[in-house]
Amino acid sequence: MIGSSLQDPFDPHSSLTHSACGAPGGAEAAFAPTSHEELMDRAVEGAVVRAVFGGNDLARRRFLQIVGAGAAAQIFRAVFPFDGAKALAQEKVKGIEKRDLSVAFIPITCATPIIMAEPMGFYAKHGLNVKVRRAAGWAMVRDWAINKEVDAAHMLSPMPLSITLGAGSQKVPYFMPAVENINGQAITLHKQHKGVKTAQDMKGFRFCVPFRYSMHNYLLRYFLAERGIHPDKDVQIRVVPPPEMVANLKAGNVDGYLAPDPFNQRAVYENAGFIYMLSKDIWPGHPCCAFAISQEFATTYPKTFLALFKSIVDATHFASKPENRKAIAKAIAPRNYLNQPVIVLEQVLTGRFADGLGNIKYVPDRIDFDPFPWHSMAVWILTQMKRWKHVDSDFDYKQVAEQVYLAAECDKLSKELGYAAHGQTYSSHTIMGKVFDPAAPEAYVNSFAIRNV
């Protein structure tokens, strides 16, 4: 985009495309793509224009400001054979085996790429007609996915691992091709607990998390245990679907939760609680939610899977840019998506927020978006499943991580789409000051004084 007064006619994600999804429309609505073909046209034209300027967005914007959007469109269409380029693009997606898809999601900001890819045109750009399907809780998402009631799903990053291992569910081989968001969670406490300073003050608390196999559960457990509180003996932790968390907090049924947003910010908005700690302060850059799909679907419909994979990676990188966050908040706010006030979503996505203690904070990476599914992150999650006896069977950490998390494939795809690649799939991670070495997972599990044995 080049500003509110002049829109880029070649940008499939400019505000001209948003009027149909809840953003201001008016006269601009007439220019919004109304079909897959029209959006494909704009995507192809945008790619050509960006190529002409060598990826220099500033030069492109200045050119558009000087000559005007309409004149720019005429100039480029006069000198470049767009029809041929469009034909080639359409030919590329002709082989897609299944265009009409359903993707399950939970109404939380962690699902931003999967949700926004529908109203903001990322699925259509890659030749798909996807409808996102809202679920009430993670057990519902899991069951829909296993029973093939949806083609793919927004899942918590531990879920494809637990489903593949048959922990807590039927055993079904699953892929996790991409992470959706990193960070993006918080510990929120009831407003009556504003005097709480340390985890020791939380002894006897009733907490809730959204699912047993969730980063929320494992990060909360890690935080409490590192401060000397046994999560299965000194506090209560129960599962509550995210949309029900604020109501439970207001009613006093729980003292707090480690939850996905927007329900931490919504608790502040409703004067029910305050944000005690952002999850990034436990593990900076930790994975949260992800795009997941069964191995059966991916192998049965390989071209469909690739198009869906590209859509998610593309949308996730778009969401990673701070300048896009307010437009995204408007796109995902409507009732059929998150059903939240735009101001709540903007506070989460921009990182400028009220904490419920009278402070306005600015934490730009409160939530961020990076699709790369590090194998080392999968190994860490598996260590916590072992630590808390959430899985009974023995397994090879490396083998399971590399079977489920498609890190190398994500890197290759990102590079093809013009994004930076990583070049490696394992890294050390620091959680609350303690370094995790993915090469020694069993020693890591045994290093904890507090664990279930």
C-alpha positions in Angstrom: 0.0 0.0 0.0 1.1 3.5 -0.6 -1.1 5.5 1.8 -4.7 6.1 2.5 -5.3 8.5 -0.4 -3.6 6.4 -3.1 -3.9 2.7 -3.5 -1.7 0.4 -5.4 -3.8 -1.1 -8.2 -1.5 -4.1 -8.5 -1.6 -5.1 -4.8 -4.0 -8.0 -4.2 -3.9 -7.1 -0.5 -4.4 -3.4 -0.7 -7.4 -1.9 1.1 -9.3 -2.0 -2.1 -9.7 -5.7 -1.5 -10.9 -5.3 2.1 -14.3 -3.8 1.8 -16.0 -7.2 1.5 -14.5 -8.4 4.8 -15.4 -5.6 7.2 -13.1 -2.8 6.3 -14.4 0.5 5.0 -15.8 0.1 1.5 -17.8 2.9 -0.1 -16.8 3.7 -3.7 -13.7 1.6 -3.3 -15.7 -1.5 -3.0 -16.3 -1.4 -6.7 -12.6 -2.1 -7.3 -12.4 -5.1 -5.0 -11.7 -8.5 -6.7 -14.9 -10.4 -6.8 -13.6 -13.7 -8.1 -10.6 -16.0 -8.0 -9.7 -15.0 -11.6 -9.8 -11.3 -10.8 -7.6 -11.7 -7.7 -5.2 -13.9 -9.7 -5.0 -11.1 -12.3 -4.1 -8.6 -9.7 -1.6 -10.9 -8.0 0.2 -11.5 -11.4 0.3 -7.8 -12.2 1.6 -7.0 -8.8 4.4 -9.6 -9.1 5.4 -8.0 -12.5 5.5 -4.5 -11.1 7.5 -5.5 -8.1 10.0 -7.3 -10.3 10.4 -4.1 -12.4 11.4 -2.2 -9.3 13.6 -5.0 -8.1 11.7 -5.3 -4.8 12.3 -1.6 -4.0 8.9 -0.8 -2.5 9.9 2.9 -1.8 10.8 3.5 -5.5 7.5 1.8 -6.5 5.5 3.9 -4.2 7.2 7.1 -5.3 6.5 6.3 -8.9 2.8 5.7 -8.1 2.6 9.0 -6.2 4.2 10.9 -9.1 2.2 9.5 -12.0 -1.0 8.3 -10.2 -2.3 4.8 -9.7 -4.5 4.9 -12.9 -1.7 6.2 -15.2 0.7 3.6 -13.7 -1.7 0.8 -14.5 -2.1 2.0 -18.1 1.7 2.3 -18.5 2.5 -1.1 -17.3 -0.3 -2.8 -19.1 0.8 -1.1 -22.3 4.4 -2.3 -22.2 4.1 -5.8 -20.6 2.2 -8.8 -22.0 0.1 -9.4 -18.9 -2.3 -11.7 -20.7 0.5 -14.2 -21.3 1.7 -14.0 -17.7 -1.8 -14.5 -16.4 -2.3 -17.5 -18.7 0.9 -19.1 -17.3 -0.2 -18.5 -13.8 -3.6 -20.0 -14.4 -1.9 -23.0 -16.1 0.2 -23.5 -12.9 -2.9 -24.0 -10.7 -4.8 -26.1 -13.2 -3.5 -29.3 -11.8 -4.8 -28.7 -8.3 -6.8 -31.8 -7.5 -9.2 -30.2 -5.0 -10.0 -26.5 -5.0 -12.9 -26.3 -2.5 -11.5 -26.8 1.0 -12.5 -26.3 4.6 -10.0 -25.4 7.3 -10.9 -25.5 11.0 -9.9 -22.7 13.3 -10.3 -21.5 16.9 -11.3 -17.8 17.2 -7.9 -16.5 18.6 -5.3 -14.2 17.2 -2.9 -17.1 16.9 -5.0 -18.2 13.9 -4.4 -14.9 12.1 -2.7 -16.2 9.0 -5.3 -19.0 8.4 -8.2 -16.7 9.0 -7.0 -13.6 7.1 -6.0 -15.7 4.1 -9.7 -16.1 3.3 -10.9 -12.4 3.4 -7.6 -11.0 2.2 -7.3 -13.3 -0.8 -4.2 -15.5 -0.1 -6.0 -18.7 -0.7 -7.5 -17.4 -4.0 -4.1 -16.1 -5.0 -2.8 -19.7 -5.0 -5.8 -21.2 -6.8 -8.0 -22.3 -3.9 -11.5 -21.7 -2.7 -11.1 -22.1 1.1 -13.8 -21.5 3.7 -12.5 -21.4 7.3 -14.7 -23.2 9.8 -15.0 -21.9 13.3 -14.7 -24.5 16.2 -15.6 -24.1 19.8 -12.6 -25.8 21.3 -9.5 -27.8 20.5 -11.1 -31.2 21.1 -13.6 -30.3 18.4 -10.8 -29.3 16.0 -8.9 -32.5 16.7 -12.1 -34.6 16.1 -13.0 -32.8 12.9 -9.5 -33.3 11.6 -9.2 -37.0 12.5 -12.8 -37.7 11.2 -12.0 -35.8 7.9 -14.8 -33.3 8.5 -12.3 -30.6 7.5 -9.4 -30.8 5.0 -6.8 -29.0 7.3 -6.7 -27.3 10.6 -5.4 -24.6 12.8 -3.8 -26.5 15.6 -1.7 -26.0 18.7 1.9 -26.8 17.8 2.0 -29.8 20.2 -1.2 -31.3 18.7 0.3 -32.8 15.4 2.9 -34.5 17.6 0.4 -35.9 20.1 -2.0 -37.1 17.4 0.9 -38.7 15.5 2.0 -40.5 18.7 -1.6 -41.4 19.6 -1.4 -39.5 22.9 -4.9 -38.5 24.0 -6.5 -39.5 20.7 -6.6 -42.0 17.9 -3.2 -42.4 16.4 -3.1 -40.6 13.0 0.1 -39.5 11.1 0.1 -35.7 10.9 2.2 -33.0 9.3 2.9 -29.6 10.7 4.1 -27.7 7.6 4.2 -24.3 9.2 4.0 -22.4 12.5 1.3 -19.6 12.4 2.5 -17.4 15.3 5.3 -17.0 17.7 4.8 -15.5 21.2 1.2 -14.3 21.5 0.2 -15.7 24.9 0.1 -14.3 28.4 -0.6 -15.2 32.0 -3.7 -13.2 33.0 -4.8 -13.1 36.6 -8.1 -12.1 38.2 -8.1 -8.4 39.2 -8.3 -9.4 42.9 -4.8 -10.7 42.6 -3.1 -7.4 41.7 -0.8 -7.9 44.7 0.7 -11.1 43.3 4.4 -10.7 42.8 5.9 -14.1 42.3 4.8 -17.7 41.4 5.0 -18.6 45.1 2.1 -16.2 45.6 0.1 -18.4 43.2 0.2 -21.5 45.4 -3.3 -22.9 45.6 -4.5 -21.0 42.5 -6.9 -22.5 40.0 -5.6 -22.0 36.5 -7.0 -22.9 33.1 -5.3 -23.6 29.8 -7.0 -24.2 26.4 -5.9 -27.9 25.9 -3.7 -30.5 27.5 -1.4 -30.7 24.5 -0.7 -27.0 24.2 2.2 -24.6 24.5 0.0 -22.8 27.0 0.0 -25.8 29.3 3.7 -26.5 28.9 4.8 -22.9 29.3 2.6 -22.4 32.4 4.0 -25.7 33.9 7.5 -24.7 33.1 7.1 -21.2 34.7 5.6 -22.6 37.9 8.1 -25.4 38.2 11.1 -23.2 37.7 9.8 -21.1 40.6 9.3 -24.1 42.9 5.5 -24.7 42.3 4.5 -28.2 41.3 1.8 -27.8 38.6 0.1 -31.1 39.5 0.3 -30.7 43.3 0.5 -27.1 44.4 -2.1 -25.6 41.9 -5.0 -26.9 39.8 -4.8 -26.7 36.0 -7.9 -27.5 34.0 -8.9 -27.3 30.3 -11.3 -24.5 29.3 -12.0 -23.5 25.7 -10.5 -20.0 25.0 -13.8 -18.3 24.3 -15.1 -19.3 27.7 -12.0 -18.1 29.7 -13.0 -14.5 30.4 -16.4 -15.6 31.6 -14.8 -18.1 34.0 -12.4 -15.4 35.2 -15.2 -12.9 35.8 -17.2 -15.5 37.7 -14.3 -16.4 39.9 -14.2 -20.0 38.8 -10.4 -19.6 38.1 -7.7 -17.3 39.5 -6.0 -17.0 36.2 -4.9 -18.6 32.9 -2.1 -18.9 30.5 -4.1 -18.3 27.3 -4.0 -17.2 23.7 -5.0 -13.7 22.8 -7.3 -11.9 22.4 -8.6 -13.3 25.7 -5.8 -11.8 27.8 -6.5 -8.4 26.3 -10.3 -9.0 26.5 -10.0 -9.6 30.2 -8.4 -6.2 30.6 -11.0 -4.6 28.2 -13.8 -6.0 30.5 -12.0 -5.1 33.7 -12.0 -8.7 34.7 -8.2 -9.2 35.1 -4.7 -7.9 34.3 -1.8 -9.2 32.3 0.8 -10.6 34.7 3.3 -11.8 32.2 3.6 -12.2 28.5 4.6 -15.6 27.3 7.6 -14.1 25.4 9.1 -13.4 28.8 9.2 -17.1 29.5 10.5 -18.1 26.1 11.2 -15.4 23.6 10.1 -16.5 20.1 8.4 -19.7 21.2 6.0 -21.4 18.8 2.3 -21.2 19.5 -0.2 -22.3 16.9 0.3 -23.9 13.5 -1.1 -25.1 10.2 -1.7 -28.9 10.4 -2.8 -31.5 7.8 -2.9 -35.2 7.7 -0.2 -37.1 5.9 -3.0 -38.9 4.0 -4.4 -35.7 2.6 -1.0 -34.3 1.7 0.0 -37.4 -0.2 -3.5 -37.9 -1.8 -3.7 -34.3 -3.0 -0.1 -33.2 -3.4 -0.8 -30.1 -5.6 -3.7 -29.0 -3.4 -1.4 -29.4 -0.3 1.3 -27.4 -2.0 -1.1 -24.6 -2.9 -2.5 -24.5 0.7 1.0 -24.6 2.1 2.0 -21.6 -0.1 -1.1 -19.7 1.0 -0.3 -20.1 4.7 3.4 -19.2 4.3 2.5 -16.2 2.2 -0.1 -15.0 4.6 2.1 -15.5 7.6 4.9 -13.4 6.1 2.4 -10.7 5.3 1.2 -10.8 8.9 4.8 -10.5 10.2 5.0 -6.9 8.9 3.9 -4.4 11.5 2.5 -2.0 8.9 -0.1 -4.6 8.0 -1.4 -5.3 11.5 -4.2 -2.7 11.7 -5.7 -3.8 8.3 -5.5 -7.4 9.5 -7.3 -6.6 12.8 -10.2 -5.2 10.7 -10.2 -8.2 8.4 -10.4 -10.8 11.2 -12.6 -8.9 13.7 -16.1 -9.8 12.2 -18.5 -12.2 13.8 -17.7 -15.1 11.5 -14.1 -14.9 12.4 -12.9 -13.7 15.9 -16.1 -11.7 16.8 -14.0 -9.2 18.8 -13.8 -5.4 19.0 -11.2 -4.1 16.6 -9.5 -2.0 19.4 -8.8 -5.3 21.3 -7.3 -6.9 18.3 -5.2 -3.8 17.4 -3.8 -3.8 21.0 -2.7 -7.4 20.6 -1.4 -7.2 17.0 0.4 -3.8 17.3 1.8 -4.5 20.8 0.6 -1.2 22.2 -1.8 -2.2 25.0 -3.3 -1.5 28.4 -2.1 -4.1 31.0 -4.9 -3.8 33.4 -2.6 -2.3 36.1 -2.9 1.3 34.8 0.0 1.1 32.4 0.1 1.5 28.6 2.9 -0.8 27.3 4.5 -1.0 23.9 5.9 -4.5 23.1 6.0 -4.8 19.3 6.7 -8.5 19.4 4.0 -9.3 21.9 2.8 -11.5 19.0 4.7 -12.2 15.8 4.5 -14.4 12.8 7.1 -16.8 11.5 6.1 -20.0 9.6 9.4 -21.9 10.1 8.7 -25.0 12.2 12.1 -25.6 13.9 12.7 -29.3 14.5 14.4 -28.3 17.8 11.1 -26.7 18.9 9.3 -30.0 18.3 12.0 -31.8 20.4 11.4 -29.4 23.3 7.7 -30.0 23.2 8.3 -33.8 23.2 10.5 -33.4 26.3 7.7 -31.7 28.1 5.2 -34.4 27.1 7.7 -36.9 28.7 8.4 -34.7 31.7 4.7 -34.5 32.7 3.8 -38.1 31.6 1.5 -36.8 28.8 2.7 -39.6 26.6 3.3 -43.2 27.7 5.3 -44.7 24.8 9.0 -44.4 24.2 10.0 -42.7 20.9 12.9 -41.3 19.0 12.7 -37.5 19.5 14.6 -36.6 16.3 12.6 -39.1 14.2 9.2 -37.9 15.4 10.2 -34.2 15.1 11.4 -34.6 11.5 8.4 -36.8 10.6 5.9 -34.2 11.7 7.5 -30.8 11.5 8.2 -30.0 7.8 11.0 -27.6 8.5 13.1 -28.2 5.4 10.1 -28.1 3.1 8.9 -24.8 4.7 12.4 -23.3 4.1 12.4 -24.4 0.5 8.9 -23.1 -0.1 9.7 -19.8 1.6 12.7 -19.3 -0.6 10.6 -20.0 -3.7 8.2 -17.3 -2.6 11.0 -14.8 -2.1 11.4 -15.0 1.6 14.5 -15.6 3.7 15.6 -19.2 4.3 17.1 -20.5 7.5 19.6 -23.2 6.3 19.3 -25.3 9.4 16.4 -26.9 11.3 17.9 -27.3 14.8 18.9 -24.6 17.2 19.4 -24.2 20.9 16.6 -22.3 22.8 16.7 -20.5 26.1 13.7 -20.8 28.3 13.8 -18.8 31.5 17.5 -18.6 31.3 18.0 -22.3 30.9 19.5 -23.4 27.6 17.9 -26.4 25.8 20.2 -28.5 23.7 18.0 -30.5 21.2 20.8 -33.0 20.8 20.4 -34.2 24.4 16.6 -34.4 25.1 16.6 -37.2 27.6 19.2 -35.6 29.8 17.2 -32.4 29.6 14.1 -34.2 30.9 16.0 -35.8 33.7 17.6 -32.4 34.7 14.4 -31.1 36.2 13.8 -31.4 39.9 10.1 -31.1 39.5 8.6 -33.6 37.1 6.2 -36.5 37.1 8.0 -39.9 37.2 
